[in-house]
């Protein structure tokens, strides 16, 4: 079965290559459109019937596609992903924070923002040499980053927690053991999805596909 890979925020589509280079077949590395709202962006990732694999923002988009077009998504892999923010007040607060973040990007530029972004505790376990910083700089512009922050963030994403039970395809949910917030989210998702398998990657954080590509590739291949 074909696999379609969707990268996370700030990442180039090629960020998946540490994993895809270890898998059989020719992966489809799908770029995220730069000018659509959240749902339309998810639908634009449709490459026909396939297994869809998404990390973080890419996982949130692949989940939306699977919910809206289940005949297209034959299997779904979610890595460090979330169905969104349930509480409307928390979602509104996140939206305001994302607007402020977009202003920072406009003020400081791509390189300065990426340095601050990767310095977050969320990426504390990601070695610099595996963060693919130069690739991120080359792949992004101020306009692209601010669009994704304002339009594709969890503040604007519809909460899909209530829809998880409608997923009929097999779903593999992956999280890094050191990323406690997303481990809890992954467990809740696995409990809500009828045909879900949960895998926790030891010794890895949020970007577990970059930190432990061999382990993640093995999980995909053996599923």
C-alpha positions as CSV (number, residue, x, y, z in Angstrom):
1,X,0.0,0.0,0.0
2,X,1.2,3.5,-0.8
3,X,2.2,5.7,2.1
4,X,1.6,9.5,2.1
5,X,3.7,11.4,4.6
6,X,2.8,14.9,5.9
7,X,5.4,16.8,8.0
8,X,4.9,19.0,11.1
9,X,5.0,22.8,11.6
10,X,8.3,24.4,10.4
11,X,9.4,21.1,8.7
12,X,10.0,20.4,5.0
13,X,8.3,17.4,3.5
14,X,11.8,15.8,3.3
15,X,11.9,15.7,7.1
16,X,10.4,12.3,6.9
17,X,13.4,10.8,4.9
18,X,15.2,9.5,8.0
19,X,12.2,7.1,8.3
20,X,11.2,6.6,4.7
21,X,14.8,5.7,3.7
22,X,14.4,2.6,5.9
23,X,11.1,1.5,4.4
24,X,10.2,-0.4,1.3
25,X,8.3,1.3,-1.5
26,X,8.2,4.9,-2.9
27,X,6.8,7.3,-0.3
28,X,4.7,10.3,-1.3
29,X,6.1,13.3,0.6
30,X,3.1,15.7,0.5
31,X,3.7,19.4,0.9
32,X,1.2,21.4,3.0
33,X,-0.7,24.0,0.9
34,X,0.1,27.6,1.8
35,X,-3.2,29.4,1.4
36,X,-6.2,27.3,2.7
37,X,-8.1,27.0,5.9
38,X,-7.6,24.0,8.2
39,X,-10.3,21.7,6.7
40,X,-9.5,22.7,3.1
41,X,-5.8,22.1,3.7
42,X,-6.5,18.6,5.0
43,X,-8.6,17.8,1.9
44,X,-5.9,19.1,-0.4
45,X,-3.6,16.5,1.0
46,X,-5.7,13.8,-0.6
47,X,-3.5,11.7,-2.9
48,X,-6.0,8.9,-3.4
49,X,-6.4,5.6,-1.5
50,X,-3.3,5.1,0.7
51,X,-1.9,4.9,4.2
52,X,-1.6,8.5,5.5
53,X,1.2,9.3,8.0
54,X,1.4,12.6,9.8
55,X,3.5,14.1,12.5
56,X,2.2,16.8,14.8
57,X,0.5,19.4,12.6
58,X,0.7,16.9,9.7
59,X,-1.0,14.3,12.0
60,X,-3.8,16.7,12.8
61,X,-4.4,17.3,9.1
62,X,-4.3,13.6,8.3
63,X,-6.8,12.9,11.0
64,X,-9.2,15.5,9.6
65,X,-8.8,13.9,6.1
66,X,-9.5,10.4,7.6
67,X,-12.7,11.7,9.3
68,X,-14.0,13.5,6.3
69,X,-12.9,11.1,3.5
70,X,-12.6,7.6,5.1
71,X,-12.7,5.9,1.7
72,X,-9.4,7.7,0.9
73,X,-7.5,6.9,4.1
74,X,-7.2,3.1,4.2
75,X,-4.8,3.2,7.2
76,X,-3.8,6.1,9.4
77,X,-0.6,6.8,11.4
78,X,-0.6,9.6,13.9
79,X,2.8,10.6,15.4
80,X,2.8,13.1,18.3
81,X,-0.6,14.3,17.1
82,X,-3.8,15.6,18.7
83,X,-7.5,15.8,17.7
84,X,-7.5,19.4,18.9
85,X,-8.5,21.3,22.0
86,X,-11.8,20.3,23.5
87,X,-12.5,23.3,25.8
88,X,-13.8,26.3,23.8
89,X,-12.1,28.8,26.2
90,X,-8.8,27.0,26.0
91,X,-9.1,26.9,22.2
92,X,-9.8,30.7,22.1
93,X,-6.8,31.3,24.4
94,X,-4.6,29.2,22.1
95,X,-5.9,31.2,19.1
96,X,-4.9,34.5,20.7
97,X,-1.4,33.0,21.6
98,X,-1.0,31.9,18.0
99,X,-1.8,35.4,16.7
100,X,0.8,36.8,19.1
101,X,3.3,34.2,17.8
102,X,2.6,35.2,14.2
103,X,3.4,38.8,15.1
104,X,6.8,37.7,16.5
105,X,7.6,35.8,13.3
106,X,6.8,38.9,11.3
107,X,9.0,41.0,13.5
108,X,12.0,38.7,13.9
109,X,12.1,36.7,10.7
110,X,12.4,33.0,9.9
111,X,15.9,32.1,11.3
112,X,15.4,33.9,14.7
113,X,12.0,32.3,15.1
114,X,13.2,28.8,14.3
115,X,16.0,29.1,16.9
116,X,13.4,30.0,19.6
117,X,11.0,27.4,18.4
118,X,13.6,24.6,18.6
119,X,14.8,25.8,22.0
120,X,11.4,25.0,23.6
121,X,11.2,22.3,26.3
122,X,9.1,20.3,23.8
123,X,12.3,19.7,21.7
124,X,14.7,19.4,24.6
125,X,15.5,15.8,23.6
126,X,16.0,16.5,19.9
127,X,19.8,16.7,19.1
128,X,20.7,19.7,17.0
129,X,22.2,17.5,14.3
130,X,18.9,15.8,13.9
131,X,16.7,18.9,13.9
132,X,17.5,19.6,10.2
133,X,17.7,23.3,10.9
134,X,19.1,24.4,7.5
135,X,16.4,22.4,5.8
136,X,13.7,24.2,7.8
137,X,15.2,27.6,7.0
138,X,15.2,26.9,3.3
139,X,11.7,25.5,3.3
140,X,10.0,28.4,5.1
141,X,9.1,32.1,4.6
142,X,7.6,34.5,7.0
143,X,4.3,34.3,5.1
144,X,4.2,30.5,5.2
145,X,4.9,30.3,8.9
146,X,2.4,33.0,9.9
147,X,-0.3,31.4,7.7
148,X,0.3,28.0,9.4
149,X,0.3,29.5,12.9
150,X,-2.9,31.5,12.3
151,X,-4.8,29.0,10.2
152,X,-3.5,25.5,10.9
153,X,-2.8,25.8,14.7
154,X,-4.9,24.1,17.4
155,X,-6.6,27.4,18.1
156,X,-8.3,27.3,14.7
157,X,-8.5,23.5,14.3
158,X,-11.9,22.1,15.1
159,X,-11.9,19.7,18.0
160,X,-12.3,16.2,16.7
161,X,-12.3,14.3,19.9
162,X,-16.0,13.6,19.6
163,X,-15.6,12.1,16.1
164,X,-12.8,9.6,16.9
165,X,-15.3,6.7,17.4
166,X,-16.4,7.1,13.8
167,X,-12.9,6.0,12.4
168,X,-13.2,2.6,10.8
169,X,-9.8,2.2,9.4
170,X,-6.8,0.8,11.4
171,X,-5.0,3.6,13.2
172,X,-1.5,3.5,14.6
173,X,-0.8,6.1,17.3
174,X,2.8,6.8,18.1
175,X,4.3,9.1,20.8
176,X,7.7,9.6,22.5
177,X,7.9,8.4,26.0
178,X,9.5,11.6,27.2
179,X,6.7,13.7,25.8
180,X,4.3,13.2,28.7
181,X,1.5,15.5,27.4
182,X,1.3,13.7,24.1
183,X,1.6,10.3,25.6
184,X,-1.6,11.0,27.6
185,X,-3.3,12.4,24.4
186,X,-2.2,9.2,22.6
187,X,-3.7,7.0,25.2
188,X,-7.0,8.8,25.2
189,X,-7.1,8.6,21.4
190,X,-6.3,4.9,21.4
191,X,-9.1,4.3,23.9
192,X,-11.6,6.2,21.7
193,X,-10.7,4.7,18.3
194,X,-12.2,1.3,17.6
195,X,-9.2,-0.2,15.7
196,X,-6.3,1.6,17.2
197,X,-2.8,0.4,18.2
198,X,-0.7,2.5,20.6
199,X,3.1,2.5,20.5
200,X,5.3,4.5,22.8
201,X,8.9,5.1,21.7
202,X,11.3,4.8,24.6
203,X,13.9,7.5,25.1
204,X,12.3,9.9,22.7
205,X,10.4,13.2,22.9
206,X,7.9,15.0,20.7
207,X,10.0,14.6,17.5
208,X,10.4,10.9,18.0
209,X,10.6,10.2,14.2
210,X,13.8,12.4,14.1
211,X,15.2,11.2,17.4
212,X,14.6,7.5,16.8
213,X,14.0,7.0,13.1
214,X,15.0,3.3,13.1
215,X,12.5,2.5,15.9
216,X,9.7,4.5,14.2
217,X,10.4,2.9,10.8
218,X,10.3,-0.6,12.4
219,X,6.9,0.3,14.0
220,X,5.5,1.3,10.6
221,X,6.9,-1.8,8.8
222,X,5.8,-4.3,11.4
223,X,2.2,-2.9,11.8
